[in-house]
Amino acid sequence: MRHRPVSGYDAGSADEKMSTSRPGSAASAWRQPRISERFHPQQTSTGIVAASGGAGCRAGAEDMAGAIAEGMLMTRALLNSALAGMGTTIFAEMSALAVETGSVNLGQGFPDTDGPAEIAKTAAEAVLAGRGNQYPPGPGIPELRNAVSAHQKRFYGLDVDPETEVLVTAGATEAIAAAMLALLEPGDEVIAFEPYYDSYAACIAMAGAVRVPVTLRQPDFRPDLDRLRDAITSRTRLILLNSPHNPTGMVATSDELAVIASLAVEHDLLVVTDEVYEHLVFDGQHIPIATFPGMRERTVTISSGGKTFSFTGWKIGWVTGTPELVTAVRTAKQFLTFVSGGPFQFAIAAGLALPDTFYADLTASLHRKRDLLAAGLRAAGFEVFVPQGTYFISTDIAPLGEADGLAFCRSLPRRCGVVAVPNVVFYDDEAAGRSQVRFAFCKRDEVLADAAARLSTLSRP
């Protein structure tokens, strides 16, 4: 793997990279459209967020112009241009709609029941005993680092040094942000399979890098490895991998991962892999790409306890990798949250040590919920793409006579009292995901049955 500093900025090399951005693909980091700018208001040059159209908007613009003339408003945009158009996430918008309308919320991916009582009890006991209430160690408490190391050995045969090769983070989201900020220079290209979790685009943008999407297409959402190969250029720095994949539920096969690994080795690329759904696999098998030849020294593996243990609000995640990679990520991470969740780290450490029966029961329960909701969605008229993993089902609304997933999701709460998320917000290629809608099935059986009954009232052509 080529070695270069993880900090510092070579203006000449970055300028060269920016000037040679490929036409027709991901453009310069400074001009590249953002995933969510299709559905959020835009920030104007005054720093004020404005929607388009209508006399009211014209009047508002005139008022702002007058305020600027009087020195009342700044003329430079307040938001960093790299984040222009990102606005509020679709999850916040849809969850607010759920509250406003009293709808069943199958949009945001959080369980409606807590995880194992023994894990919660460990957290409560840690708080009362004063364990972790003050700043925990920067890399994470030793108990959790040891537990993560043991987990990687137990499930995947990976030897991970808990002292130098594990870093505890504020959830996987912070781990992804820290990895992007640590490993990327302005102008670097990051290849990611779309649709992708919206924080990927934001983190790449904050690092000044350029995202290069390779589209997973319905109905099976398999990685197009030829397109991946063609997407690699001299400016490619890393591949951002997510398997099991949110939102499609695709689980990469051993053969697919072997090709991705060989391309990474051949082109001397890093791989950052988001594996938070590693224990939520129903068809196939989760295989960490770090287990493939030549990949350990170039892979940053990210996971968390939120999805596995149903404590998403605790935000306990971790990074594993070589000492050099972990040190690089920690250098950025320490200036984000520094540390977090001390008492919860003890609890997640206890969770990772739960017996195999816990993990088997978790998978079986979610498998049953997947099938329950899938049947209800089919009966309601959706085309259902059965996921191999995660706790999301992607669907197509075309059989319902609908074409616009975003408009459909915004109207659905008032039409039948259910909230979902439009997959189009996770795509750069809007056409590929325009009619897809995602539902979460990490809910109680009676909630899923209620949602299915409500959706059955939708009219069909």
N, C-alpha and C positions, 0 to 999 in steps of 0.2 A: 504494500500500500504506500502510495506516495506520501511523504511527510511534508506538512507545511504548518506554519503557526496557526493556532485557532483564534488568535486575536490579531489586531493590526490590519491595516488596509493598504493594499498596493494599488494606488490610484491608476497607474498606467495599465496594469493588467485588467482591472475592473472596467476602465473606460473602453478598452479593446473589446471586452466581453459584451458590454452594453451596446456598442456600435455594431456588433455583428449578430444581434438578435435575429432569429429567423422570421422572415415575413410569413404570415399566415398561421403561425403557431403562437406559443406563449411569447408575448412581446416583452419589451423592456419592463423591468420591475417598476419603473416610474410611471409607465403609461398603461400597464396591463389592467384590463377590466377585472373587477372583483366579482367573485361568485354571487354575492348577495345584492349587488347593485341593481339587479332586475326588480327587486320588490321592496326596496327601502328608499325613503326620500333621500335626496342628494344634498350635500353640503355646498353652499354657495361660497363665492369669494368673500362674503362678509363674515363667514363663520356661522351663519344661521342655516338651519335645516329647512328646506322649502320643498313643497310638492309642486307638481306642474299643473297648469291649466286654470282658466277661470279668471273673472274680473277681480275676485278677492285676492288672487295671487299677484295680479298686476298692481293692485292697490298696495299690497304688502310690500312689493318691490319698491314702489314709489316712497312709501314710508321709510324703508330702510335706507334708500338713497338720501332722503332728507336727514335721517339720523347720522349718516356718515358725514354729510356736509357740515353738520354741527359738531362733529368730533365725538359723537356719543358711542359709535361702534368701531371696532377694529376692522380694517379692510383686508387683513390677511386671514385665511381660513384657520380655525382653531385646531382642527383635527389634522394630524400627520397625514400627508397625501398618500402614503402607502396604505392607509386604512380607509381612504375615501370610499364611501358607498357601502361600507360594511354595516353600520348602524346596529340596531338591536337584532339579536339572533332570532331565527324563526321559532326556536323553542320557547323563548320568552313571549313572543307574539301569540303563539297557539295556546300556551298554558294560560295566558291572560284571558283568551277567548273562552277557555274551559271554565274558568272561575266566573266570568261574566254571564255565561249562558247556563251554568249548572250542568255542563256536558260531561260525559265519560271521557277522560283524558287518556287516549291511546297514542298521544303524540310524543311527549318527552319520555325518554327511556329510564324511568325509575320505578322500582317495585312499589306496590301499595301495602306491603307488609315488611316488617323488619326481619333481619337475618337471625341466626341462632342466638338464643338467649345467653348461652355461655360466653359468646363474644361480647355482647352488650354488658354482661356482668363484669367481665375483665376490664372494660373501659371504665365502668363506674367505680370499681374498686381501685383502679389506678388513680382516678381523680381524688377519691377520698383519702388515699394513702399518700398523696402528694407526689406521685410518680409521673413525671412528664408535664406537670403544671407550669414549670418554668422552661426556658429554652432547652430543647433536647440537643444532643450532639448534631453538628452540621450534616454529617452523612446519614443520620438516622440512629435510633437507639440500637445498641448491639443485638438485643433480642430479635428485633425485626430483621436486621441484616443477616443474622444467622438463619432465621426462618426462611427468608427468600433464597439464601444459598441452598438450604436443605430441600426446599421445594423444587428448585431447578434440577437438583440431582435426582430427587425422588421420581419426578415425572418425565424428565428428558435426558437423564444421564449426563448433564452438564456440570462440570466442576467450576464453581464460582467462589472466589475468595471473598468472604464477607467483610474483610477489612479494607480491601482496595478495589473491589469489583462490584459493589452494590451502593446505590445512592437512593435514599428515600426522598420522595417529592410530594408536593401538594397535589395529589392525583396524577393521572396520566397526562392531563392537559398541560400542567406545568412542565412535566418531563418532556413533552413534545416541544413546547416553547423553548425550554432551555437547550435542547438538542439543536434546534434550528439556529438559535442565536449563537451557540458555541461553535458550530461546525460549518456555517455558511459565511461566505463573503458576498458583498453586493455584486450582482450579476451572475452568480452561480445558478445553475439550473437544477431543479428538484423534480424528478419524475414521480408521479403518484397516480394510482389507479382511481379514476373517478367513476361513480360519485364518491366523494369523500367528505368526512366529518368537517364541518365548517371551520374549526380551529386550525386545520392544516393550512388553509389558504391564508389566514390571518398571520400565523406564525412565520410562514415563508415570506410574506410581505414585510413583516417587521424586521426580518433579517436582511431585507433589501435584495432578496433572491427572486428567481423567476420560476413559477410552477409550470410544469409541462405535463398536461393530463394525458393518460392513456385510458380510453373509455372501456368500461365493462358494459356489455350490451345484453339486454333481455333476449331470451327468457332465462338463460343459465348463468349469465354474468361471469363467464370464464375469462381469465386474463388472455389478452391477445399478445402472445409473446413475440410475434413478428413486429407488431407495432411498437412494442417495448424496445426491441432491438433497434428499430429505425429512429426512435426518439432520442437515443443516446448520441451526444455530440461531445466535442472537446470541452464544452462548458459544463457538462453534467458533473455535479458533485456527489449527489446521493439519490438513492431510491427510497421513497417513503412508502412502506408496505403496511397493510392492515389486513390481517387474517387471524381469526374469522372476521369477515368484512362487514362494516357498518356503512350503508344501510342495507346492502343486498343479501347478507347472510352467506356469501360465498366463502368456502373454506378451501384454501389453496392446496393442491395435491403435492405429493412428493416429487412427481415429475415436473410440475410447474415451478416449484421452488428450486429444483435442481438447475433449471434453465436460468432463472433469475439470479441464482448464486453464481453460475458460471459467467454470466454477463457482468456481474459486479466484479468478479476477479479479473476477467479479461480486460475491463476498462478501468480498473483500479478505483472503484466507486465504494462509498460508504453505503450502508443500509441502516435506516432507522425503522424499526418494526414495532407496531402498536398491536399488542397481543392481549388486550384487556378482556376479550371474550374467550380466552383460551380454554376455559372449563365449560363453555356453553356450546358444545358441538354434538349434533344429533346424527349427522350422516358424514362419514369420512373420519379424519383424524387430524388434530392440530399437531403440526410439526414445526418447531422453531427453526427459522432459517439459519440461526447461529450454529446448528448442528451439522451443517453441510461443510464439505472441505473448503478451506480457505476463508470461511466466513466469520469465525470467532473473532479474529483481529480487526474486522471491519464492520461489525454489527453492534448497534445500540439497541438493546431489547427493552421494551417498556411494557409494564403491566400495572395492575392496581387491585385493591381489595373490594372496591365498590360494587362491581358487577357480580363477582363470585359470591360475596357474603351479604349482599343486599343492604349495604350501608353506604349509599352513594354520597350522602351529605358529609361523611367524614373526610373525604378527599385524601386518602392515603395511597400513593402510588410509588413506583420504584423503577430505577434504571439498572440494568446489568450490562457489563461489557468489560473490555480489557481495562487495566488501570489507567492507561493513557486516554481512552475514550471517556471513562467515567470522570476523570479529573477535568477533562475539557467541559463536559456537561455541568459538572459541579461549579466550575468557574462562573458560568452564566447563572446557574440556579441560585447561587448564594446572594445574588443581587435582585432576585425576584421576591421570593417569600423568606429567604434565609432558612427558616425552619418552620414546621407547623405540626399540629395534631399530636403532641407528645403522648397523652394518655391513649389516644386511638391507635398509636403505633404498637403499644403493648397488646391491644385487643386483636389487631390484624395478625400479629405474630402468633397469637394463640389460634386464630382461625386457620392459618396456613398449616398448622400441625394437626388439624382434624383428620379423622380416619378416612380411608377410601370410600366408606359407605356414605359419608356426607357428599362427596363429589358425585358419586353415582346417583344418589337420590336427587341432587340438584338437577342433573342432566335429565333424569327421567321425568321430573315434575315439569320442567320447561318444555320438554318434548311433547308431553301431553297437552300443555297449554297452546303450543304451536299448532297442533293438529285441531284443537278445539276452535281456535280463532280462524284458521285457514278454512275449515268447513263452513263456518258462518259467513266468511267473506265470499266464498264461492256461491253460497246460496243467495247472497244479496246481489250477485251479478258481477262481481269483480273478477278479473283475471288474476290468479294468485301465483306468485313465484315462491314456491316453498323454500325457505332458507335451510341451508345445511347447518348453520350455527347462528350465534347471537340470540337476542330476543326481539327481533324485528322481522316483520313480513312486508315485503314490497309487493305492490299490486299495480295493475293497469286499470284505469277507469274508462277506457275506450268502449268496452261492452255496455257501459251504462249510458252511452251516448255523450260522454264528456271528453274533452280534449285538454283542458287547462287544469293541471293538478293544483296550482296555487289558488286559482279562483275557486275550485272545488273545495279545497280545505278551508278556505275562509268562509264559505257558505254552509259547510257541513254541520257545524254546531247548531245553527238555527233551523236547518232542514230536518235533522233527526237526532240532535243531541249527542254527537260523537266528535271528538277532536282527533285529527291525524296530521301528518307532516308531509308536505309535497317534496318529493325527491329532487325536483328541478333545482332547488336551492343548493344542492350538493354537486351540481354539474357546471362545468364550463360549456360543454356541448349541450345547450338547452334542449335541442330537438330530441336528444337521446333520452331525456328524462321528463319531458314536458307532461306526459300523462300518467306518470308514476306517483303513487301515494304510499307512504309507509305507516304501518301500525305497530305499536309495541304490545307484546303479549306477556310481559312480566307483571301480570295482575292476577287477582283472585279469580277463580273459575267463574264465580257468579257475576263478576264485573264483565268478563269476556262474553259470557252468555247474554248479559243485558245489552252490551254494545252490539252484538250480532243481531239481536232482536230489533234494535233501533235501526240498524243499517238495512234490515230487510224491508223497511218501509220506503226506501228510495225507489223512485219510479224508473222504469227502463224504457228504452225506445221500442 
